[in-house]
Amino acid sequence: MDDVLIRPQYLRTREAASILGMSPRTLEKLRVIGGGPPYFKRGRLCLYTIADLTAWVEADRRTSTSDSGGENFA
């Protein structure tokens, strides 16, 4: 078997928050006020993909402290 780590395709809020290094409450708040990563809604369940989390973080990439970046995080 390959040495490939198999990850779930969809992550719950707690898992996504852990990957991003933030609290689940922060992601919940960003869903309300906007500015957070894209997510899917299945009933009461909110799901994130690793690709969407990565793209959201990469959108705020900066090259210096004076670079204003994408301003995703509220």
Distance bins in CASP14 RR format, pairs under 12 A and 6 or more apart:
PFRMAT RR
TARGET T0000
AUTHOR 0000-0000-0000
RMODE 2
METHOD distances of the structure
MODEL  1
5 50 0 0 0 0 0 1 0 0 0 0 0
7 15 0 0 0 0 1 0 0 0 0 0 0
7 16 0 0 0 0 0 1 0 0 0 0 0
7 19 0 0 0 0 1 0 0 0 0 0 0
7 48 0 0 0 0 0 1 0 0 0 0 0
7 49 0 0 0 0 1 0 0 0 0 0 0
7 50 1 0 0 1 0 0 0 0 0 0 0
7 51 0 0 0 0 0 1 0 0 0 0 0
7 53 0 0 0 0 0 1 0 0 0 0 0
8 15 1 0 0 1 0 0 0 0 0 0 0
8 16 0 0 0 0 0 1 0 0 0 0 0
8 19 0 0 0 0 0 1 0 0 0 0 0
8 47 0 0 0 0 1 0 0 0 0 0 0
8 48 0 0 0 0 0 1 0 0 0 0 0
8 49 0 0 0 0 1 0 0 0 0 0 0
8 50 0 0 0 0 1 0 0 0 0 0 0
9 15 0 0 0 0 0 1 0 0 0 0 0
9 40 0 0 0 0 0 1 0 0 0 0 0
9 47 0 0 0 0 1 0 0 0 0 0 0
9 48 0 0 0 0 0 1 0 0 0 0 0
9 49 1 0 0 1 0 0 0 0 0 0 0
9 50 0 0 0 0 1 0 0 0 0 0 0
9 51 0 0 0 0 1 0 0 0 0 0 0
9 52 0 0 0 0 0 1 0 0 0 0 0
10 16 0 0 0 0 1 0 0 0 0 0 0
10 38 0 0 0 0 0 1 0 0 0 0 0
10 39 0 0 0 0 1 0 0 0 0 0 0
10 40 1 0 0 1 0 0 0 0 0 0 0
10 41 0 0 0 0 0 1 0 0 0 0 0
10 42 0 0 0 0 1 0 0 0 0 0 0
10 45 0 0 0 0 1 0 0 0 0 0 0
10 46 0 0 0 0 1 0 0 0 0 0 0
10 47 1 0 1 0 0 0 0 0 0 0 0
10 48 1 0 0 1 0 0 0 0 0 0 0
10 49 1 0 0 1 0 0 0 0 0 0 0
10 50 0 0 0 0 1 0 0 0 0 0 0
10 51 0 0 0 0 0 1 0 0 0 0 0
10 52 0 0 0 0 1 0 0 0 0 0 0
10 53 0 0 0 0 0 1 0 0 0 0 0
11 17 0 0 0 0 1 0 0 0 0 0 0
11 18 0 0 0 0 1 0 0 0 0 0 0
11 19 1 0 0 1 0 0 0 0 0 0 0
11 20 0 0 0 0 0 1 0 0 0 0 0
11 24 0 0 0 0 0 1 0 0 0 0 0
11 27 0 0 0 0 0 1 0 0 0 0 0
11 37 0 0 0 0 0 1 0 0 0 0 0
11 39 0 0 0 0 1 0 0 0 0 0 0
11 40 0 0 0 0 0 1 0 0 0 0 0
11 45 0 0 0 0 0 1 0 0 0 0 0
11 46 0 0 0 0 1 0 0 0 0 0 0
11 47 1 0 0 1 0 0 0 0 0 0 0
11 48 1 0 1 0 0 0 0 0 0 0 0
11 49 1 0 0 1 0 0 0 0 0 0 0
11 50 1 0 0 1 0 0 0 0 0 0 0
11 51 0 0 0 0 0 1 0 0 0 0 0
11 52 0 0 0 0 1 0 0 0 0 0 0
11 53 1 0 0 1 0 0 0 0 0 0 0
11 54 0 0 0 0 0 1 0 0 0 0 0
12 18 0 0 0 0 1 0 0 0 0 0 0
12 19 0 0 0 0 0 1 0 0 0 0 0
12 24 0 0 0 0 1 0 0 0 0 0 0
12 27 0 0 0 0 0 1 0 0 0 0 0
12 28 0 0 0 0 0 1 0 0 0 0 0
12 39 0 0 0 0 0 1 0 0 0 0 0
12 40 0 0 0 0 0 1 0 0 0 0 0
12 42 0 0 0 0 0 1 0 0 0 0 0
12 44 0 0 0 0 0 1 0 0 0 0 0
12 45 1 0 0 1 0 0 0 0 0 0 0
12 46 1 0 0 1 0 0 0 0 0 0 0
12 47 1 0 0 1 0 0 0 0 0 0 0
12 48 1 0 0 1 0 0 0 0 0 0 0
12 49 0 0 0 0 0 1 0 0 0 0 0
13 19 0 0 0 0 0 1 0 0 0 0 0
13 20 0 0 0 0 0 1 0 0 0 0 0
13 22 0 0 0 0 0 1 0 0 0 0 0
13 23 0 0 0 0 1 0 0 0 0 0 0
13 24 1 0 1 0 0 0 0 0 0 0 0
13 25 0 0 0 0 1 0 0 0 0 0 0
13 26 0 0 0 0 1 0 0 0 0 0 0
13 27 1 0 1 0 0 0 0 0 0 0 0
13 28 1 0 0 1 0 0 0 0 0 0 0
13 29 0 0 0 0 0 1 0 0 0 0 0
13 30 0 0 0 0 0 1 0 0 0 0 0
13 31 0 0 0 0 1 0 0 0 0 0 0
13 36 0 0 0 0 0 1 0 0 0 0 0
13 37 0 0 0 0 0 1 0 0 0 0 0
13 39 0 0 0 0 1 0 0 0 0 0 0
13 40 0 0 0 0 0 1 0 0 0 0 0
13 41 0 0 0 0 0 1 0 0 0 0 0
13 44 0 0 0 0 0 1 0 0 0 0 0
13 45 0 0 0 0 1 0 0 0 0 0 0
13 46 1 0 1 0 0 0 0 0 0 0 0
13 47 0 0 0 0 1 0 0 0 0 0 0
13 48 1 0 0 1 0 0 0 0 0 0 0
13 53 0 0 0 0 0 1 0 0 0 0 0
14 20 0 0 0 0 0 1 0 0 0 0 0
14 21 0 0 0 0 0 1 0 0 0 0 0
14 22 0 0 0 0 0 1 0 0 0 0 0
14 23 0 0 0 0 1 0 0 0 0 0 0
14 24 1 0 1 0 0 0 0 0 0 0 0
14 25 0 0 0 0 0 1 0 0 0 0 0
14 26 0 0 0 0 0 1 0 0 0 0 0
14 27 0 0 0 0 1 0 0 0 0 0 0
14 28 0 0 0 0 0 1 0 0 0 0 0
14 45 0 0 0 0 0 1 0 0 0 0 0
14 46 0 0 0 0 0 1 0 0 0 0 0
14 47 0 0 0 0 0 1 0 0 0 0 0
14 48 0 0 0 0 0 1 0 0 0 0 0
15 21 0 0 0 0 0 1 0 0 0 0 0
15 24 0 0 0 0 1 0 0 0 0 0 0
15 27 0 0 0 0 0 1 0 0 0 0 0
15 45 0 0 0 0 0 1 0 0 0 0 0
15 46 0 0 0 0 0 1 0 0 0 0 0
15 47 0 0 0 0 1 0 0 0 0 0 0
15 48 1 0 0 1 0 0 0 0 0 0 0
15 49 0 0 0 0 0 1 0 0 0 0 0
15 50 0 0 0 0 1 0 0 0 0 0 0
15 53 0 0 0 0 1 0 0 0 0 0 0
16 22 0 0 0 0 1 0 0 0 0 0 0
16 23 0 0 0 0 0 1 0 0 0 0 0
16 24 0 0 0 0 1 0 0 0 0 0 0
16 26 0 0 0 0 0 1 0 0 0 0 0
16 27 1 0 0 1 0 0 0 0 0 0 0
16 28 0 0 0 0 0 1 0 0 0 0 0
16 30 0 0 0 0 0 1 0 0 0 0 0
16 31 0 0 0 0 0 1 0 0 0 0 0
16 36 0 0 0 0 0 1 0 0 0 0 0
16 37 1 0 0 1 0 0 0 0 0 0 0
16 38 0 0 0 0 0 1 0 0 0 0 0
16 39 0 0 0 0 1 0 0 0 0 0 0
16 40 0 0 0 0 0 1 0 0 0 0 0
16 46 0 0 0 0 1 0 0 0 0 0 0
16 47 0 0 0 0 1 0 0 0 0 0 0
16 48 1 0 1 0 0 0 0 0 0 0 0
16 49 0 0 0 0 1 0 0 0 0 0 0
16 50 0 0 0 0 1 0 0 0 0 0 0
16 51 0 0 0 0 0 1 0 0 0 0 0
16 52 0 0 0 0 1 0 0 0 0 0 0
16 53 1 0 1 0 0 0 0 0 0 0 0
16 54 0 0 0 0 0 1 0 0 0 0 0
16 56 0 0 0 0 1 0 0 0 0 0 0
16 57 0 0 0 0 0 1 0 0 0 0 0
17 23 1 0 1 0 0 0 0 0 0 0 0
17 24 1 0 1 0 0 0 0 0 0 0 0
17 25 0 0 0 0 1 0 0 0 0 0 0
17 26 1 0 0 1 0 0 0 0 0 0 0
17 27 1 0 1 0 0 0 0 0 0 0 0
17 28 0 0 0 0 1 0 0 0 0 0 0
17 29 0 0 0 0 0 1 0 0 0 0 0
17 30 0 0 0 0 0 1 0 0 0 0 0
17 31 0 0 0 0 0 1 0 0 0 0 0
17 36 0 0 0 0 0 1 0 0 0 0 0
17 37 0 0 0 0 0 1 0 0 0 0 0
17 39 0 0 0 0 0 1 0 0 0 0 0
17 46 0 0 0 0 0 1 0 0 0 0 0
17 48 0 0 0 0 1 0 0 0 0 0 0
17 53 0 0 0 0 1 0 0 0 0 0 0
18 24 0 0 0 0 1 0 0 0 0 0 0
18 26 0 0 0 0 0 1 0 0 0 0 0
18 27 0 0 0 0 0 1 0 0 0 0 0
18 48 0 0 0 0 0 1 0 0 0 0 0
18 50 0 0 0 0 0 1 0 0 0 0 0
18 53 0 0 0 0 0 1 0 0 0 0 0
19 27 0 0 0 0 0 1 0 0 0 0 0
19 37 0 0 0 0 0 1 0 0 0 0 0
19 48 0 0 0 0 1 0 0 0 0 0 0
19 49 0 0 0 0 0 1 0 0 0 0 0
19 50 1 0 0 1 0 0 0 0 0 0 0
19 51 0 0 0 0 0 1 0 0 0 0 0
19 52 0 0 0 0 0 1 0 0 0 0 0
19 53 1 0 0 1 0 0 0 0 0 0 0
19 54 0 0 0 0 1 0 0 0 0 0 0
19 56 0 0 0 0 0 1 0 0 0 0 0
19 57 0 0 0 0 1 0 0 0 0 0 0
20 26 0 0 0 0 1 0 0 0 0 0 0
20 27 1 0 0 1 0 0 0 0 0 0 0
20 30 0 0 0 0 0 1 0 0 0 0 0
20 36 0 0 0 0 1 0 0 0 0 0 0
20 37 1 0 0 1 0 0 0 0 0 0 0
20 48 0 0 0 0 1 0 0 0 0 0 0
20 50 0 0 0 0 0 1 0 0 0 0 0
20 52 0 0 0 0 0 1 0 0 0 0 0
20 53 1 0 0 1 0 0 0 0 0 0 0
20 54 0 0 0 0 1 0 0 0 0 0 0
20 56 0 0 0 0 1 0 0 0 0 0 0
20 57 1 0 0 1 0 0 0 0 0 0 0
20 60 0 0 0 0 0 1 0 0 0 0 0
20 72 0 0 0 0 0 1 0 0 0 0 0
20 73 0 0 0 0 1 0 0 0 0 0 0
21 27 0 0 0 0 0 1 0 0 0 0 0
21 53 0 0 0 0 0 1 0 0 0 0 0
21 57 0 0 0 0 0 1 0 0 0 0 0
21 73 0 0 0 0 0 1 0 0 0 0 0
22 28 0 0 0 0 0 1 0 0 0 0 0
22 29 0 0 0 0 0 1 0 0 0 0 0
22 30 0 0 0 0 1 0 0 0 0 0 0
22 36 0 0 0 0 0 1 0 0 0 0 0
22 37 0 0 0 0 0 1 0 0 0 0 0
22 53 0 0 0 0 0 1 0 0 0 0 0
22 56 0 0 0 0 0 1 0 0 0 0 0
22 57 0 0 0 0 0 1 0 0 0 0 0
22 73 0 0 0 0 1 0 0 0 0 0 0
22 74 0 0 0 0 0 1 0 0 0 0 0
23 29 0 0 0 0 1 0 0 0 0 0 0
23 30 0 0 0 0 0 1 0 0 0 0 0
24 30 0 0 0 0 0 1 0 0 0 0 0
24 31 0 0 0 0 0 1 0 0 0 0 0
24 46 0 0 0 0 0 1 0 0 0 0 0
24 48 0 0 0 0 0 1 0 0 0 0 0
25 31 0 0 0 0 0 1 0 0 0 0 0
25 32 0 0 0 0 0 1 0 0 0 0 0
26 32 0 0 0 0 0 1 0 0 0 0 0
26 33 0 0 0 0 0 1 0 0 0 0 0
26 34 0 0 0 0 0 1 0 0 0 0 0
26 35 0 0 0 0 0 1 0 0 0 0 0
26 36 0 0 0 0 1 0 0 0 0 0 0
26 37 0 0 0 0 0 1 0 0 0 0 0
26 73 0 0 0 0 1 0 0 0 0 0 0
26 74 0 0 0 0 1 0 0 0 0 0 0
27 33 0 0 0 0 0 1 0 0 0 0 0
27 34 0 0 0 0 0 1 0 0 0 0 0
27 35 0 0 0 0 0 1 0 0 0 0 0
27 36 1 0 0 1 0 0 0 0 0 0 0
27 37 1 0 0 1 0 0 0 0 0 0 0
27 38 0 0 0 0 0 1 0 0 0 0 0
27 39 0 0 0 0 1 0 0 0 0 0 0
27 46 0 0 0 0 1 0 0 0 0 0 0
27 47 0 0 0 0 0 1 0 0 0 0 0
27 48 0 0 0 0 1 0 0 0 0 0 0
27 52 0 0 0 0 0 1 0 0 0 0 0
27 53 0 0 0 0 1 0 0 0 0 0 0
27 56 0 0 0 0 0 1 0 0 0 0 0
27 73 0 0 0 0 0 1 0 0 0 0 0
27 74 0 0 0 0 0 1 0 0 0 0 0
28 34 0 0 0 0 0 1 0 0 0 0 0
28 36 0 0 0 0 0 1 0 0 0 0 0
28 39 0 0 0 0 0 1 0 0 0 0 0
28 44 0 0 0 0 0 1 0 0 0 0 0
28 46 0 0 0 0 1 0 0 0 0 0 0
29 35 0 0 0 0 1 0 0 0 0 0 0
29 36 0 0 0 0 1 0 0 0 0 0 0
29 73 0 0 0 0 0 1 0 0 0 0 0
29 74 1 0 0 1 0 0 0 0 0 0 0
30 36 1 1 0 0 0 0 0 0 0 0 0
30 37 1 0 0 1 0 0 0 0 0 0 0
30 38 0 0 0 0 0 1 0 0 0 0 0
30 39 0 0 0 0 1 0 0 0 0 0 0
30 46 0 0 0 0 0 1 0 0 0 0 0
30 48 0 0 0 0 0 1 0 0 0 0 0
30 53 0 0 0 0 0 1 0 0 0 0 0
30 56 0 0 0 0 1 0 0 0 0 0 0
30 72 0 0 0 0 1 0 0 0 0 0 0
30 73 1 0 0 1 0 0 0 0 0 0 0
30 74 1 0 0 1 0 0 0 0 0 0 0
31 37 0 0 0 0 1 0 0 0 0 0 0
31 38 0 0 0 0 0 1 0 0 0 0 0
31 39 1 0 0 1 0 0 0 0 0 0 0
31 40 0 0 0 0 0 1 0 0 0 0 0
31 41 0 0 0 0 1 0 0 0 0 0 0
31 46 1 0 0 1 0 0 0 0 0 0 0
31 47 0 0 0 0 0 1 0 0 0 0 0
31 48 0 0 0 0 0 1 0 0 0 0 0
31 74 0 0 0 0 0 1 0 0 0 0 0
32 39 0 0 0 0 0 1 0 0 0 0 0
32 46 0 0 0 0 0 1 0 0 0 0 0
32 74 0 0 0 0 0 1 0 0 0 0 0
33 72 0 0 0 0 0 1 0 0 0 0 0
33 73 0 0 0 0 0 1 0 0 0 0 0
33 74 1 0 1 0 0 0 0 0 0 0 0
34 56 0 0 0 0 0 1 0 0 0 0 0
34 71 0 0 0 0 0 1 0 0 0 0 0
34 72 0 0 0 0 1 0 0 0 0 0 0
34 73 0 0 0 0 0 1 0 0 0 0 0
34 74 1 0 0 1 0 0 0 0 0 0 0
35 56 0 0 0 0 1 0 0 0 0 0 0
35 59 0 0 0 0 0 1 0 0 0 0 0
35 60 0 0 0 0 0 1 0 0 0 0 0
35 70 0 0 0 0 0 1 0 0 0 0 0
35 71 0 0 0 0 1 0 0 0 0 0 0
35 72 1 0 1 0 0 0 0 0 0 0 0
35 73 1 0 0 1 0 0 0 0 0 0 0
35 74 1 0 1 0 0 0 0 0 0 0 0
36 46 0 0 0 0 0 1 0 0 0 0 0
36 48 0 0 0 0 1 0 0 0 0 0 0
36 52 0 0 0 0 1 0 0 0 0 0 0
36 53 0 0 0 0 1 0 0 0 0 0 0
36 55 0 0 0 0 0 1 0 0 0 0 0
36 56 1 0 0 1 0 0 0 0 0 0 0
36 57 0 0 0 0 0 1 0 0 0 0 0
36 59 0 0 0 0 0 1 0 0 0 0 0
36 60 0 0 0 0 0 1 0 0 0 0 0
36 70 0 0 0 0 0 1 0 0 0 0 0
36 71 0 0 0 0 0 1 0 0 0 0 0
36 72 1 0 0 1 0 0 0 0 0 0 0
36 73 1 0 0 1 0 0 0 0 0 0 0
36 74 1 0 0 1 0 0 0 0 0 0 0
37 46 0 0 0 0 0 1 0 0 0 0 0
37 47 0 0 0 0 0 1 0 0 0 0 0
37 48 1 0 0 1 0 0 0 0 0 0 0
37 49 0 0 0 0 1 0 0 0 0 0 0
37 50 0 0 0 0 0 1 0 0 0 0 0
37 51 0 0 0 0 1 0 0 0 0 0 0
37 52 1 0 1 0 0 0 0 0 0 0 0
37 53 1 0 1 0 0 0 0 0 0 0 0
37 54 0 0 0 0 1 0 0 0 0 0 0
37 55 1 0 0 1 0 0 0 0 0 0 0
37 56 1 1 0 0 0 0 0 0 0 0 0
37 57 0 0 0 0 1 0 0 0 0 0 0
37 58 0 0 0 0 0 1 0 0 0 0 0
37 59 0 0 0 0 1 0 0 0 0 0 0
37 60 0 0 0 0 0 1 0 0 0 0 0
37 72 0 0 0 0 1 0 0 0 0 0 0
37 73 0 0 0 0 0 1 0 0 0 0 0
38 46 0 0 0 0 0 1 0 0 0 0 0
38 47 0 0 0 0 0 1 0 0 0 0 0
38 48 1 0 0 1 0 0 0 0 0 0 0
38 49 0 0 0 0 1 0 0 0 0 0 0
38 50 0 0 0 0 0 1 0 0 0 0 0
38 51 0 0 0 0 1 0 0 0 0 0 0
38 52 1 0 1 0 0 0 0 0 0 0 0
38 53 0 0 0 0 1 0 0 0 0 0 0
38 54 0 0 0 0 0 1 0 0 0 0 0
38 55 0 0 0 0 1 0 0 0 0 0 0
38 56 1 0 0 1 0 0 0 0 0 0 0
38 59 0 0 0 0 0 1 0 0 0 0 0
38 72 0 0 0 0 0 1 0 0 0 0 0
39 45 0 0 0 0 1 0 0 0 0 0 0
39 46 1 0 1 0 0 0 0 0 0 0 0
39 47 1 0 0 1 0 0 0 0 0 0 0
39 48 1 0 1 0 0 0 0 0 0 0 0
39 49 0 0 0 0 1 0 0 0 0 0 0
39 52 1 0 0 1 0 0 0 0 0 0 0
39 53 0 0 0 0 1 0 0 0 0 0 0
39 56 0 0 0 0 0 1 0 0 0 0 0
40 46 1 0 0 1 0 0 0 0 0 0 0
40 47 1 0 1 0 0 0 0 0 0 0 0
40 48 1 0 0 1 0 0 0 0 0 0 0
40 49 1 0 0 1 0 0 0 0 0 0 0
40 52 0 0 0 0 1 0 0 0 0 0 0
41 47 1 0 0 1 0 0 0 0 0 0 0
41 48 0 0 0 0 0 1 0 0 0 0 0
42 48 0 0 0 0 0 1 0 0 0 0 0
46 52 0 0 0 0 0 1 0 0 0 0 0
47 53 0 0 0 0 0 1 0 0 0 0 0
48 54 0 0 0 0 0 1 0 0 0 0 0
48 55 0 0 0 0 0 1 0 0 0 0 0
48 56 0 0 0 0 1 0 0 0 0 0 0
48 57 0 0 0 0 0 1 0 0 0 0 0
49 55 0 0 0 0 1 0 0 0 0 0 0
49 56 0 0 0 0 0 1 0 0 0 0 0
50 56 0 0 0 0 0 1 0 0 0 0 0
50 57 0 0 0 0 0 1 0 0 0 0 0
51 57 0 0 0 0 0 1 0 0 0 0 0
51 58 0 0 0 0 0 1 0 0 0 0 0
52 58 0 0 0 0 0 1 0 0 0 0 0
52 59 0 0 0 0 0 1 0 0 0 0 0
52 72 0 0 0 0 0 1 0 0 0 0 0
53 59 0 0 0 0 0 1 0 0 0 0 0
53 72 0 0 0 0 0 1 0 0 0 0 0
54 60 0 0 0 0 0 1 0 0 0 0 0
54 61 0 0 0 0 0 1 0 0 0 0 0
55 61 0 0 0 0 0 1 0 0 0 0 0
55 72 0 0 0 0 1 0 0 0 0 0 0
56 70 0 0 0 0 0 1 0 0 0 0 0
56 71 0 0 0 0 0 1 0 0 0 0 0
56 72 1 0 0 1 0 0 0 0 0 0 0
56 73 0 0 0 0 1 0 0 0 0 0 0
57 69 0 0 0 0 0 1 0 0 0 0 0
57 70 0 0 0 0 0 1 0 0 0 0 0
57 72 0 0 0 0 1 0 0 0 0 0 0
57 73 0 0 0 0 1 0 0 0 0 0 0
58 69 0 0 0 0 0 1 0 0 0 0 0
58 70 0 0 0 0 0 1 0 0 0 0 0
58 72 0 0 0 0 1 0 0 0 0 0 0
59 69 0 0 0 0 1 0 0 0 0 0 0
59 70 1 0 1 0 0 0 0 0 0 0 0
59 71 0 0 0 0 1 0 0 0 0 0 0
59 72 1 0 1 0 0 0 0 0 0 0 0
59 73 0 0 0 0 1 0 0 0 0 0 0
60 67 0 0 0 0 1 0 0 0 0 0 0
60 68 0 0 0 0 1 0 0 0 0 0 0
60 69 1 0 1 0 0 0 0 0 0 0 0
60 70 1 0 1 0 0 0 0 0 0 0 0
60 71 1 0 0 1 0 0 0 0 0 0 0
60 72 1 0 1 0 0 0 0 0 0 0 0
60 73 1 0 0 1 0 0 0 0 0 0 0
60 74 0 0 0 0 0 1 0 0 0 0 0
61 67 0 0 0 0 1 0 0 0 0 0 0
61 68 0 0 0 0 0 1 0 0 0 0 0
61 69 1 0 0 1 0 0 0 0 0 0 0
61 70 0 0 0 0 1 0 0 0 0 0 0
61 71 0 0 0 0 0 1 0 0 0 0 0
61 72 0 0 0 0 0 1 0 0 0 0 0
62 68 1 0 0 1 0 0 0 0 0 0 0
62 69 1 0 1 0 0 0 0 0 0 0 0
62 70 0 0 0 0 1 0 0 0 0 0 0
62 71 0 0 0 0 0 1 0 0 0 0 0
62 72 0 0 0 0 0 1 0 0 0 0 0
63 69 0 0 0 0 1 0 0 0 0 0 0
END
